[in-house]
Amino acid sequence: MIQEFINRHFFNLFLFTFTFGLLLYGGIGFDYTDEICAFILLILYCFAFFKNPKWEINKAFLITIGIFFFYLIYSFIIGSNVKQAIISDFIVQFKPYLSLFCIYSLMPELSKNQKIKLKLFSVFAWYILLIIGLLSFIFPDIIVTTMGHSTYFAAGVVAVSLCYLFTSDFTQKDKIIFLIMLALGLISTRSKFYGFYALSLMCILFFSNVKNIRITPKNILLFIITLVLILFVAKEKISLYFIDNLSVDNEKDLIARFVLYTTSFEIFRDYFPFGSGFASFATFSSGVYYSNIYQEYGIERVWGISKDFYNYIADTYYPSLAQFGIVGVILYAYFWIYILRKSFRFFKQKNSAKHMVIVLLITCFFGIEGVADSTFTTHRGFFILMLLGLTLSEMKYINNTNAKNEINESSANR
């Protein structure tokens, strides 16, 4: 009964977040939809947790909670910012992990009917995005007017495409439809999306075939070619962030990102090993409650990072890891290794590539987005991580179901 309650209400929350927390987020202009959805998800998780007489909690989730509370106490001790800022940033940084682990722990199972509804909704949403995308060739401002930003448009395309793939049977036809749906995001003209699409082509056309998922010279060469293609697409921004120096010819928002990257390396060195603490650098809270770090490193006058205009202060994700130091970088990397290992282990057991490909695509999505966007901690990241949690929970459900069937068969044969 409890699981049926979870399945029904989670699906409603998932569709609500999909609609208002992602697709209509920019158009509505209400900035707290993802926080509301996160709070509802937490309530649902707490309800299930206390209804379970065993009070079971995922070990990885428990460790993650412990790590975040360690950094919370650490931030208070070193005075990384005022208390309101530290708590605000703590919530923002913890939210994506909450999204993933709550859903993975709840282990919601979408019924066949619910999957059909989600697939139809995804296709319908894609057609709306298609209309907006085509109209942008006539009315260039329509994406910003309807979606809020071209990045939101691209994320919407990624979300509807991945949801379609998740609800599909993963046939060759489904894979081609996924790639066609995903191609719509190219209209956004975001170099990050070009790189993600190149990776998606490789994953869908080659690695979605279970026979091809092995380490061979051919696969290594294909991976290198794909990586070179991605680097070629993003060569200008990579050159700016990591190679070139500042110049008056650079776009102002790119200068802000460059400064954030270069300063983050100094913070990693000076605040070794645990970083500068919550709300201290390259996050929204560090701008609202302006952090002393910016003045300490002499970047408080940089356009987009100043106290009076901090719009680009949280425009990247990787520099914000300086708040957690080298230890935080290692933990963040291990988090994704943990996720990928789970999917690969499932693939080896079931010899089915669908779930592993979806997990790999989501991992690559955040890996690319983090270079020049804070997607991981935004409303876009929240929903994509909900989908990741749903994918992992379905893997867990299939494993548990198969294990129960094996036990029943063993008992029947005795």
ZICORWO-V648142 format. One record per backbone hydrogen bond with DSSP energy under -0.5 kcal/mol. NH is the residue of the N-H (numbers start at 1). CO is the residue of the C=O. If there is no record, write none. Layout:
BEGIN
nh->NH co->CO
nh->NH co->CO
END
This chain:
BEGIN
nh->5 co->1
nh->6 co->2
nh->7 co->3
nh->8 co->4
nh->9 co->5
nh->10 co->6
nh->11 co->7
nh->12 co->8
nh->13 co->9
nh->14 co->10
nh->15 co->11
nh->16 co->12
nh->17 co->13
nh->18 co->14
nh->19 co->15
nh->20 co->16
nh->21 co->16
nh->21 co->17
nh->23 co->18
nh->24 co->19
nh->26 co->22
nh->28 co->24
nh->29 co->25
nh->31 co->29
nh->33 co->30
nh->36 co->32
nh->37 co->33
nh->38 co->34
nh->39 co->35
nh->40 co->36
nh->41 co->37
nh->42 co->38
nh->43 co->39
nh->44 co->40
nh->45 co->41
nh->46 co->42
nh->47 co->43
nh->48 co->44
nh->49 co->45
nh->50 co->46
nh->51 co->47
nh->52 co->48
nh->53 co->51
nh->55 co->52
nh->62 co->58
nh->63 co->59
nh->64 co->60
nh->65 co->61
nh->66 co->62
nh->67 co->63
nh->68 co->64
nh->69 co->65
nh->70 co->66
nh->71 co->67
nh->72 co->68
nh->73 co->69
nh->74 co->70
nh->75 co->71
nh->76 co->72
nh->77 co->73
nh->78 co->74
nh->79 co->75
nh->80 co->75
nh->86 co->82
nh->87 co->83
nh->88 co->84
nh->89 co->85
nh->90 co->86
nh->91 co->87
nh->92 co->88
nh->93 co->89
nh->94 co->90
nh->95 co->91
nh->96 co->92
nh->98 co->94
nh->99 co->95
nh->100 co->96
nh->101 co->97
nh->102 co->98
nh->103 co->99
nh->104 co->100
nh->105 co->101
nh->106 co->102
nh->107 co->103
nh->108 co->103
nh->110 co->108
nh->115 co->111
nh->116 co->112
nh->117 co->113
nh->118 co->114
nh->119 co->115
nh->120 co->116
nh->121 co->117
nh->122 co->118
nh->123 co->119
nh->124 co->120
nh->125 co->121
nh->126 co->122
nh->127 co->123
nh->128 co->124
nh->129 co->125
nh->130 co->126
nh->131 co->127
nh->132 co->128
nh->133 co->129
nh->134 co->130
nh->135 co->131
nh->136 co->132
nh->137 co->134
nh->138 co->135
nh->139 co->135
nh->140 co->138
nh->142 co->139
nh->145 co->141
nh->146 co->142
nh->147 co->143
nh->148 co->143
nh->148 co->144
nh->153 co->149
nh->154 co->150
nh->155 co->151
nh->156 co->152
nh->157 co->153
nh->158 co->154
nh->159 co->155
nh->160 co->156
nh->161 co->157
nh->162 co->158
nh->163 co->159
nh->164 co->160
nh->165 co->161
nh->166 co->162
nh->167 co->163
nh->168 co->164
nh->168 co->165
nh->175 co->171
nh->176 co->172
nh->177 co->173
nh->178 co->174
nh->179 co->175
nh->180 co->176
nh->181 co->177
nh->182 co->178
nh->183 co->179
nh->184 co->180
nh->184 co->181
nh->185 co->182
nh->186 co->183
nh->187 co->184
nh->188 co->185
nh->189 co->186
nh->191 co->189
nh->193 co->190
nh->194 co->190
nh->195 co->191
nh->196 co->192
nh->197 co->193
nh->198 co->194
nh->199 co->195
nh->200 co->196
nh->201 co->197
nh->202 co->198
nh->203 co->199
nh->204 co->200
nh->205 co->201
nh->206 co->202
nh->207 co->202
nh->208 co->203
nh->209 co->206
nh->210 co->208
nh->212 co->209
nh->213 co->210
nh->214 co->212
nh->216 co->214
nh->220 co->216
nh->221 co->217
nh->222 co->218
nh->223 co->219
nh->224 co->220
nh->225 co->221
nh->226 co->222
nh->227 co->223
nh->228 co->224
nh->229 co->225
nh->230 co->226
nh->231 co->227
nh->232 co->228
nh->233 co->229
nh->234 co->230
nh->235 co->232
nh->238 co->234
nh->239 co->235
nh->240 co->236
nh->241 co->237
nh->242 co->238
nh->243 co->239
nh->244 co->239
nh->250 co->247
nh->255 co->251
nh->256 co->252
nh->257 co->253
nh->258 co->254
nh->259 co->255
nh->260 co->256
nh->261 co->257
nh->262 co->258
nh->263 co->259
nh->264 co->260
nh->265 co->261
nh->266 co->262
nh->267 co->263
nh->268 co->264
nh->269 co->265
nh->270 co->266
nh->271 co->267
nh->272 co->269
nh->275 co->271
nh->276 co->322
nh->277 co->323
nh->280 co->277
nh->287 co->283
nh->287 co->284
nh->288 co->284
nh->289 co->285
nh->290 co->287
nh->290 co->288
nh->291 co->286
nh->294 co->291
nh->296 co->292
nh->297 co->293
nh->298 co->295
nh->299 co->294
nh->300 co->294
nh->302 co->299
nh->304 co->309
nh->305 co->302
nh->306 co->302
nh->306 co->309
nh->307 co->300
nh->312 co->304
nh->313 co->310
nh->315 co->312
nh->317 co->370
nh->318 co->370
nh->320 co->317
nh->321 co->317
nh->321 co->318
nh->322 co->319
nh->323 co->320
nh->324 co->321
nh->325 co->321
nh->327 co->273
nh->328 co->324
nh->329 co->325
nh->330 co->326
nh->331 co->327
nh->332 co->328
nh->333 co->329
nh->334 co->330
nh->335 co->331
nh->336 co->332
nh->337 co->333
nh->338 co->334
nh->339 co->335
nh->340 co->336
nh->341 co->337
nh->342 co->338
nh->343 co->339
nh->344 co->340
nh->345 co->341
nh->346 co->342
nh->347 co->343
nh->348 co->344
nh->349 co->345
nh->350 co->346
nh->351 co->347
nh->357 co->353
nh->358 co->354
nh->359 co->355
nh->360 co->356
nh->361 co->357
nh->362 co->358
nh->363 co->359
nh->364 co->360
nh->365 co->361
nh->366 co->362
nh->367 co->363
nh->368 co->364
nh->369 co->365
nh->370 co->366
nh->371 co->368
nh->372 co->368
nh->372 co->369
nh->373 co->369
nh->377 co->374
nh->378 co->375
nh->381 co->375
nh->382 co->378
nh->383 co->379
nh->384 co->380
nh->385 co->381
nh->386 co->382
nh->387 co->383
nh->388 co->384
nh->389 co->385
nh->390 co->386
nh->391 co->387
nh->392 co->388
nh->393 co->389
nh->394 co->390
nh->395 co->391
nh->396 co->392
nh->397 co->393
nh->398 co->394
nh->399 co->395
nh->400 co->396
nh->401 co->397
nh->402 co->398
nh->403 co->399
nh->404 co->400
nh->405 co->401
nh->406 co->402
nh->407 co->403
nh->408 co->404
nh->409 co->405
nh->410 co->406
nh->411 co->407
nh->412 co->408
nh->413 co->409
nh->414 co->411
END
